[in-house]
Amino acid sequence: MAVRFLHGAAFGVVHSALSTVVVDLIPPDRRGEGIGFFSLNFTVATALGPLAGMFIVQHFTYTALFAVCAAAALLSLLLAAFVKIEKPVFSEEQLVQLKKKPLGDIFERRALPLSLVVIFMSLCYTGVTAFLSSYTVQLHQASTASLFFIVYAAAILICRPLAGKLLDKRGDNIVMYPAVVFYALSLLALAFARGGTMFILAAVLMALGYGNILNMGQTIAVKSVDRHKVGSATSTYFVFSDIGLGLGPVLLGLIAGAGGFAAMYLAEAAVVALGVPLYGLLHGRRARRAQAGISQTENSPEH
């Protein structure tokens, strides 16, 4: 438990800090595209990592696995020493706001709408990460679990940069609404999957869904705040995402234990479907008004 606590603390700090640095490097009008490209590193790692881990355990030992992980962490630390990060320049007013920020204001208020949406999206994703392997074994499709994550990663490599570019040009809703629908459909496909074809379809739909929601949601969250609050907005967003990832296995495990994995995925599909009105209530309506204002400005004679 102590080691796991250190894992969480280290990953939480590095993930938030690195995301903040990257967002600061991306031009504001291309943040969707930029965050989409940057987040691919995490997607590739989570796809290749489990495969590499299973290979090492099967052919060597768990001690060898942890040694490789430690070496990878050390390599990342060495590479970080060569990364040049410019010191941010803030106005006196912004510095005062940062220094006097009360403890109760650690969470960035403007990032909360998207954070409340992502907590449910991430919670449902744990039904895939925690239980898909057992589900495929139960269906006598054990090899399908690895194929699912490979297809999921490959689909994200294609669709996520395109989704980011679309968000930059056409606004938030044109990406987020379809993504939530695709996500719900992917969970529905898992609930009724009995062979490899349905699992592959579910993987592609999930890439179009959750694969875009997580990072496009981050883009929207940081777009809503001033530059000196990007770090707070980023950490707020991922704290809520991590809460969902932490609660998911416990809550979904109760459903799976009572009704089976198919019933669990059906319940998840229903929860994600409710994300459509939830997103619309918390952010979608405001985004639609903002996009309408931009369109009117671009079409005005003065512009």
GIHULIN-V412446 format. One record per residue. N is the residue number from 1. SS is DSSP state (A for helix, B for strand, O for the rest). PSI is psi in radians with two decimals (999 if undefined). Layout:
n & ss & psi
N & SS & PSI
N & SS & PSI
This chain:
n & ss & psi
1 & O & -0.64
2 & A & -0.74
3 & A & -0.74
4 & A & -0.63
5 & A & -0.75
6 & A & -0.66
7 & A & -0.87
8 & A & -0.77
9 & A & -0.82
10 & A & -0.82
11 & A & -0.70
12 & A & -0.77
13 & A & -0.87
14 & A & -0.77
15 & A & -0.81
16 & A & -0.77
17 & A & -0.79
18 & A & -0.72
19 & A & -0.68
20 & A & -0.77
21 & A & -0.79
22 & A & -0.77
23 & A & -0.65
24 & A & -0.45
25 & A & -0.33
26 & O & 2.33
27 & O & 2.41
28 & A & -0.61
29 & A & 0.01
30 & A & 0.41
31 & A & -0.65
32 & A & -0.82
33 & A & -0.78
34 & A & -0.81
35 & A & -0.60
36 & A & -0.78
37 & A & -0.81
38 & A & -0.72
39 & O & -0.21
40 & A & -0.48
41 & A & -0.71
42 & A & -0.69
43 & A & -0.81
44 & A & -0.73
45 & A & -0.76
46 & A & -0.30
47 & A & -0.78
48 & A & -0.53
49 & A & -0.94
50 & A & -0.65
51 & A & -0.78
52 & A & -0.69
53 & A & -0.78
54 & A & -0.66
55 & A & -0.80
56 & A & -0.75
57 & A & -0.69
58 & A & -0.60
59 & A & -0.25
60 & O & -2.17
61 & O & 2.96
62 & A & -0.56
63 & A & -0.72
64 & A & -0.66
65 & A & -0.84
66 & A & -0.55
67 & A & -0.73
68 & A & -0.75
69 & A & -0.73
70 & A & -0.70
71 & A & -0.69
72 & A & -0.71
73 & A & -0.72
74 & A & -0.71
75 & A & -0.73
76 & A & -0.64
77 & A & -0.73
78 & A & -0.73
79 & A & -0.63
80 & A & -0.48
81 & O & -0.37
82 & O & -0.02
83 & O & 2.19
84 & O & 2.07
85 & O & 2.06
86 & O & 2.45
87 & O & 2.22
88 & O & 2.57
89 & O & 2.11
90 & O & 2.74
91 & O & 2.89
92 & A & -0.68
93 & A & -0.73
94 & A & -0.68
95 & A & -0.69
96 & A & -0.76
97 & A & -0.71
98 & A & -0.71
99 & A & -0.55
100 & O & 0.23
101 & O & 2.08
102 & O & 2.80
103 & A & -0.62
104 & A & -0.15
105 & A & 0.44
106 & O & -0.70
107 & O & 2.28
108 & O & 2.06
109 & A & -0.72
110 & A & -0.31
111 & A & -0.11
112 & A & -0.69
113 & A & -0.87
114 & A & -0.53
115 & A & -0.65
116 & A & -0.55
117 & A & -0.80
118 & A & -0.41
119 & A & -0.66
120 & A & -0.61
121 & A & -0.77
122 & A & -0.65
123 & A & -0.78
124 & A & -0.48
125 & A & -0.44
126 & A & -0.34
127 & A & -0.42
128 & A & -0.91
129 & A & -0.62
130 & O & -0.53
131 & O & -0.13
132 & A & -0.69
133 & A & -0.80
134 & A & -0.63
135 & A & -0.78
136 & A & -0.60
137 & A & -0.73
138 & A & -0.58
139 & O & 0.12
140 & O & 0.69
141 & O & 0.77
142 & O & -0.68
143 & O & -0.24
144 & A & -0.47
145 & A & -0.81
146 & A & -0.72
147 & A & -0.66
148 & A & -0.85
149 & A & -0.55
150 & A & -0.81
151 & A & -0.71
152 & A & -0.83
153 & A & -0.74
154 & A & -0.73
155 & A & -0.65
156 & A & -0.69
157 & A & -0.53
158 & A & -0.83
159 & A & -0.51
160 & A & -0.79
161 & A & -0.63
162 & A & -0.70
163 & A & -0.68
164 & A & -0.73
165 & A & -0.68
166 & A & -0.71
167 & A & -0.72
168 & A & -0.66
169 & A & -0.61
170 & A & -0.01
171 & O & 3.04
172 & O & -0.77
173 & A & -0.56
174 & A & -0.32
175 & A & -0.79
176 & A & -0.77
177 & A & -0.91
178 & A & -0.62
179 & A & -0.74
180 & A & -0.71
181 & A & -0.81
182 & A & -0.67
183 & A & -0.80
184 & A & -0.72
185 & A & -0.63
186 & A & -0.71
187 & A & -0.61
188 & A & -0.71
189 & A & -0.68
190 & A & -0.67
191 & A & -0.58
192 & A & 0.10
193 & O & 2.36
194 & O & -0.18
195 & O & 3.08
196 & A & -0.60
197 & A & -0.77
198 & A & -0.60
199 & A & -0.68
200 & A & -0.74
201 & A & -0.75
202 & A & -0.67
203 & A & -0.75
204 & A & -0.78
205 & A & -0.65
206 & A & -0.57
207 & A & -0.75
208 & A & -0.43
209 & O & -1.59
210 & A & -0.59
211 & A & -0.49
212 & A & -0.60
213 & A & -0.85
214 & A & -0.81
215 & A & -0.58
216 & A & -0.54
217 & A & -0.71
218 & A & -0.74
219 & A & -0.81
220 & A & -0.70
221 & A & -0.77
222 & A & -0.41
223 & A & -0.41
224 & O & -0.05
225 & O & 2.83
226 & O & 2.85
227 & A & -0.66
228 & A & -0.09
229 & A & 0.15
230 & A & -0.69
231 & A & -0.77
232 & A & -0.71
233 & A & -0.73
234 & A & -0.82
235 & A & -0.67
236 & A & -0.81
237 & A & -0.81
238 & A & -0.41
239 & A & -0.79
240 & A & -0.67
241 & A & -0.75
242 & A & -0.55
243 & A & -0.77
244 & A & -0.74
245 & A & -0.52
246 & A & -0.68
247 & A & -0.50
248 & A & -0.97
249 & A & -0.60
250 & A & -0.92
251 & A & -0.77
252 & A & -0.52
253 & A & -0.60
254 & A & -0.71
255 & A & -0.77
256 & A & -0.68
257 & A & -0.57
258 & A & -0.69
259 & A & -0.07
260 & O & 2.93
261 & A & -0.67
262 & A & -0.74
263 & A & -0.64
264 & A & -0.79
265 & A & -0.57
266 & A & -0.76
267 & A & -0.71
268 & A & -0.73
269 & A & -0.69
270 & A & -0.72
271 & A & -0.79
272 & A & -0.68
273 & A & -0.62
274 & A & -0.26
275 & A & -0.40
276 & A & -0.99
277 & A & -0.55
278 & A & -0.81
279 & A & -0.75
280 & A & -0.71
281 & A & -0.76
282 & A & -0.55
283 & A & -0.61
284 & A & -0.77
285 & A & -0.72
286 & A & -0.68
287 & A & -0.66
288 & A & -0.74
289 & A & -0.70
290 & A & -0.73
291 & A & -0.64
292 & A & -0.67
293 & A & -0.68
294 & A & -0.73
295 & A & -0.71
296 & A & -0.69
297 & A & -0.75
298 & A & -0.50
299 & A & -0.07
300 & O & 2.62
301 & O & -0.62
302 & O & -0.64
303 & O & 999
